[in-house]
Amino acid sequence: MDLANIIYRYVNRFINSEELINQLENIEKSNYSKNELLEIAKLLEQVKEIVKNVPIEIDKVEEKRLENINYILNSLKKIDKEKLDEETKEFIKKRYESLLKDKECIRDSGPRYQELFDLLTNFSVYNNYCLKVTDLELLEFITQYISVPLPPPINQETFDDLVASGIKEDKKEAIWRLAMNYARKNKDFSKIEDYFIEKRDHYYLAELISGVYEDLDLNRLIKKVLALKDYEFTKKLANTTYLRGIFTSEQEEEVKMFLEQERKDNK
């Protein structure tokens, strides 16, 4: 795993400091120059020094993680398993065991996490790598995960450039994941919604609405969809069950009236 991924995984709490040290010690040396390797070696020593001297304390992020795990564990416990088939029982069992294992994992938080976060995100080799990547490479880097708490801090112009690079390569999944990573981070997703609407892709448009509806102008989006006068596309979108409850009754009525009128006109 290269340096950028190692740092990104730590910053987003996918690995702890023990795993961080292990991965830095086993980094693929052939990918870096002699000077870069010297800098990485210095970084590794600094990381070890922080781990040795700075404690882990539960912070709000870790509290929330444990709270969410406990909620799901309790919900799984309450399921009446007598009414389930064997396949579903096995799925629930594995899910429960996986969550229990995740709960027991030591996660860095508090002062240790903060000190390592500051050290890693200001590391020159990492920052130089980030400056050199193309838009498509950055898009692929960010969207290796569906969503992370701390994606790279980018402005709207850079965000739109990433969307454009994805559209050029027709990377619908990556573009959707990009939106998920920047949900509720003051980003304008209109270019993404336009792309899915233009492509008549009801699946990804529905996924976008479901995931980031708080960031969308739903009235504007509905007008764009209806302006296509595409009965089948609109019907598929309207029949997506997990979107129910997101739109207001007025918005749902507007779509319903459109579908009824289109059906009459095409008889």
C-alpha positions in Angstrom: 0.0 0.0 0.0 1.5 3.4 -1.0 2.1 6.3 1.4 -0.9 8.3 0.4 -3.3 5.4 1.1 -1.7 4.6 4.4 -2.0 8.2 5.6 -5.6 8.5 4.2 -6.6 5.3 6.0 -5.2 6.5 9.3 -6.7 10.0 9.0 -10.2 8.4 8.4 -9.7 6.0 11.3 -9.7 2.8 9.2 -6.4 1.7 10.9 -4.9 2.5 14.3 -1.3 3.6 15.2 -0.1 0.1 15.6 -1.2 -0.7 12.0 0.1 2.6 10.8 3.6 1.7 12.1 3.4 -1.8 10.5 2.4 -0.4 7.1 5.0 2.3 7.1 7.7 -0.2 8.0 6.6 -2.4 5.1 6.0 0.3 2.5 7.0 -0.5 -1.1 10.4 1.2 -1.2 10.9 0.9 -5.0 8.2 3.6 -5.4 10.2 6.3 -3.7 13.5 8.1 -4.2 16.4 7.9 -1.8 15.5 11.3 -0.3 11.9 10.4 0.1 12.8 7.1 1.8 14.9 9.1 4.3 11.9 11.4 5.0 9.6 8.4 5.5 12.1 6.9 7.9 12.1 10.1 9.9 8.3 10.1 9.8 8.2 6.6 11.1 10.4 7.5 14.1 8.2 10.5 14.9 5.1 8.3 14.8 6.7 5.8 17.2 7.7 8.7 19.5 4.1 10.0 19.6 2.7 6.4 20.2 5.1 5.9 23.0 4.3 9.2 24.8 0.8 10.3 23.9 -2.2 8.4 25.2 -5.4 7.4 23.6 -8.6 9.1 25.0 -12.1 8.5 23.8 -13.3 11.5 21.8 -16.7 12.4 20.3 -16.0 10.6 17.0 -15.1 7.4 18.8 -18.1 7.8 21.2 -20.3 8.1 18.2 -18.8 5.0 16.5 -19.3 2.9 19.6 -22.8 4.2 20.1 -23.7 3.3 16.5 -22.3 -0.2 16.8 -24.1 -0.8 20.1 -27.4 0.4 18.5 -27.0 -2.1 15.6 -26.0 -4.9 17.9 -29.1 -4.3 20.1 -31.3 -4.2 17.0 -29.9 -7.5 15.8 -30.4 -9.1 19.2 -34.1 -8.2 19.1 -34.8 -9.9 15.7 -37.1 -12.9 16.1 -34.8 -15.5 14.4 -37.4 -18.3 14.7 -39.2 -16.8 11.7 -36.1 -16.6 9.5 -34.6 -19.0 7.0 -31.2 -20.4 7.6 -29.4 -18.2 5.1 -30.8 -15.0 6.8 -29.9 -16.4 10.2 -26.3 -17.0 9.1 -26.1 -13.5 7.6 -27.3 -11.9 10.9 -24.9 -14.1 12.9 -21.9 -13.0 10.8 -22.9 -9.4 10.9 -23.2 -9.5 14.7 -19.8 -11.2 15.1 -18.2 -8.7 12.7 -19.7 -5.7 14.6 -18.6 -7.2 17.9 -15.0 -7.6 16.6 -15.1 -4.1 15.3 -16.3 -2.8 18.7 -13.4 -4.5 20.5 -10.8 -3.1 18.1 -8.6 -0.4 19.6 -9.1 2.8 17.6 -6.9 5.9 18.0 -8.7 8.9 19.3 -8.2 11.9 21.4 -4.7 13.5 21.8 -2.8 10.6 20.1 -5.0 10.7 17.0 -4.8 14.5 16.8 -1.0 14.6 17.1 -0.6 11.9 14.5 -3.2 13.6 12.3 -1.3 16.9 12.3 2.0 15.1 11.7 0.8 13.0 8.8 -1.3 15.6 7.0 1.7 18.1 7.0 4.2 15.5 5.8 6.0 16.9 2.7 6.2 13.7 0.7 2.5 13.1 1.1 1.6 16.7 0.2 3.9 16.6 -2.9 2.1 13.5 -4.1 -1.3 15.1 -3.7 -0.1 18.1 -5.8 1.1 15.9 -8.6 -2.0 13.7 -9.3 -4.3 14.3 -12.2 -8.0 15.0 -11.7 -8.8 11.4 -12.7 -6.2 10.0 -10.4 -7.6 12.1 -7.5 -11.2 11.0 -8.4 -10.1 7.4 -8.2 -8.2 7.9 -5.0 -11.2 9.6 -3.2 -13.8 7.1 -4.5 -11.9 3.9 -3.5 -14.3 4.2 -0.5 -18.0 5.0 -0.7 -17.7 7.6 2.0 -15.1 8.8 4.5 -15.4 11.3 7.4 -12.4 13.4 6.1 -12.1 13.4 2.3 -9.4 15.8 0.9 -10.3 19.4 1.4 -11.1 20.7 -2.1 -13.0 23.8 -3.3 -16.0 23.8 -5.7 -13.9 24.4 -8.8 -11.7 21.3 -8.1 -14.8 19.3 -7.2 -16.4 20.2 -10.6 -13.1 19.3 -12.4 -13.2 15.9 -10.8 -16.8 15.4 -11.9 -15.8 16.5 -15.4 -13.0 13.9 -15.5 -15.4 11.2 -14.4 -18.0 12.2 -17.0 -15.4 12.1 -19.7 -14.6 8.5 -18.8 -18.3 7.7 -18.1 -17.5 6.6 -14.5 -21.0 6.7 -13.0 -20.1 4.8 -9.9 -17.1 7.0 -9.1 -19.1 10.2 -9.7 -21.8 8.9 -7.3 -19.2 8.0 -4.7 -17.7 11.4 -5.0 -21.0 13.0 -4.0 -21.3 10.6 -1.1 -17.9 11.6 0.1 -18.8 15.3 0.1 -22.3 15.0 1.4 -23.2 17.9 3.7 -19.9 19.6 3.0 -21.3 22.6 1.1 -20.8 21.2 -2.4 -23.0 21.9 -5.4 -24.0 18.6 -7.0 -25.9 20.0 -9.9 -23.4 18.8 -12.5 -23.8 15.3 -11.2 -27.6 15.4 -11.2 -27.5 16.8 -14.8 -25.2 13.9 -15.9 -27.4 11.2 -14.5 -30.5 12.9 -15.9 -29.0 13.3 -19.3 -28.0 9.7 -19.3 -31.5 8.7 -18.2 -29.9 6.6 -15.5 -32.7 6.3 -12.9 -30.6 4.0 -10.7 -27.7 6.4 -10.1 -30.0 9.4 -9.9 -32.1 7.6 -7.3 -29.0 6.7 -5.3 -27.8 10.3 -5.5 -31.1 11.6 -4.2 -31.2 9.0 -1.5 -27.7 9.8 -0.3 -27.4 13.5 -0.6 -31.0 14.9 -0.8 -30.2 17.5 1.9 -27.7 19.0 -0.6 -30.1 19.0 -3.6 -32.7 21.5 -4.8 -35.4 18.9 -5.2 -37.9 21.2 -6.9 -35.2 22.1 -9.5 -34.3 18.5 -10.0 -38.0 17.5 -10.5 -38.4 20.2 -13.2 -35.3 18.9 -15.0 -36.7 15.3 -15.0 -40.1 16.3 -16.1 -38.7 18.6 -18.9 -37.4 15.4 -20.6 -41.0 14.2 -21.1 -39.7 10.7 -20.7 -42.5 8.6 -19.3 -40.5 5.4 -18.6 -37.6 7.2 -17.0 -39.8 9.2 -14.8 -42.0 6.2 -13.8 -38.9 4.2 -12.8 -37.7 7.0 -10.7 -41.1 7.6 -9.1 -41.4 3.8 -8.3 -38.1 3.6 -6.4 -39.4 2.6 -3.0 -36.5 4.0 -0.9 -37.1 7.5 -2.2 -40.6 7.7 -0.6 -40.6 10.1 2.3 -37.8 12.3 0.8 -40.1 14.3 -1.4 -43.0 16.5 -0.2 -46.6 15.5 -1.0 -46.7 18.5 -3.4 -43.6 17.2 -5.2 -45.0 13.7 -5.4 -48.3 15.1 -6.7 -46.5 17.0 -9.4 -44.8 13.9 -10.7 -48.0 11.9 -10.4 -49.9 14.4 -12.5 -47.2 14.4 -15.2 -47.3 10.6 -15.4 -51.1 10.6 -15.7 -51.0 13.2 -18.4 -48.3 11.4 -20.4 -50.2 8.2 -20.1 -53.3 9.9 -21.5 -51.4 11.6 -24.3 -49.8 8.4 -25.5 -53.0 6.2 -25.6 
